[in-house]
Amino acid sequence: MFQKEFEFTLPKGYIDPDGNLHRKGVMRLATAIDEIAPLRDPRVKSNPAYATIIILSRVITCLGALSEVSPMVVENFYAQDMNYLQDFYRSINGFESEISSPEHRANSTEQLIQA
């Protein structure tokens, strides 16, 4: 059996409305539907970069004491944490060896998770 979930620690962390800091989390491997479903979302149709938010909210299964990681939570991540999570996503899903040139990135589904 192969590993499907991976632990991570955010560089800055998410601060919830009550002031609690959440840094440790778990991300699962992405499925095809994780990258396809956001394309139907009206927020993505008006702003394609929003796909990153939706994809991350689908694949982050745990973050600190939060019971759910919604798009609204991901919207409030610090830029450094977003960069970290996008790199982490690419790494665990096997995209790191494919990141070679801007032309390649523009022509792959990987663009969904880039800022």
Secondary structure in CASP SS format (residue, H / E / C, confidence):
PFRMAT SS
TARGET T0000
AUTHOR 0000-0000-0000
METHOD secondary structure of the structure
MODEL  1
M C 1.00
F C 1.00
Q C 1.00
K C 1.00
E E 1.00
F E 1.00
E E 1.00
F E 1.00
T E 1.00
L E 1.00
P E 1.00
K E 1.00
G E 1.00
Y E 1.00
I E 1.00
D C 1.00
P C 1.00
D C 1.00
G C 1.00
N C 1.00
L E 1.00
H E 1.00
R E 1.00
K E 1.00
G E 1.00
V E 1.00
M E 1.00
R E 1.00
L C 1.00
A C 1.00
T C 1.00
A H 1.00
I H 1.00
D H 1.00
E H 1.00
I H 1.00
A H 1.00
P H 1.00
L H 1.00
R H 1.00
D C 1.00
P H 1.00
R H 1.00
V H 1.00
K H 1.00
S H 1.00
N C 1.00
P C 1.00
A C 1.00
Y H 1.00
A H 1.00
T H 1.00
I H 1.00
I H 1.00
I H 1.00
L H 1.00
S H 1.00
R H 1.00
V H 1.00
I E 1.00
T E 1.00
C E 1.00
L E 1.00
G C 1.00
A C 1.00
L E 1.00
S C 1.00
E C 1.00
V C 1.00
S C 1.00
P H 1.00
M H 1.00
V H 1.00
V H 1.00
E H 1.00
N C 1.00
F C 1.00
Y C 1.00
A H 1.00
Q H 1.00
D H 1.00
M H 1.00
N H 1.00
Y H 1.00
L H 1.00
Q H 1.00
D H 1.00
F H 1.00
Y H 1.00
R H 1.00
S H 1.00
I H 1.00
N C 1.00
G C 1.00
F C 1.00
E H 1.00
S H 1.00
E H 1.00
I C 1.00
S C 1.00
S C 1.00
P H 1.00
E H 1.00
H H 1.00
R H 1.00
A H 1.00
N C 1.00
S C 1.00
T H 1.00
E H 1.00
Q H 1.00
L H 1.00
I H 1.00
Q C 1.00
A C 1.00
END
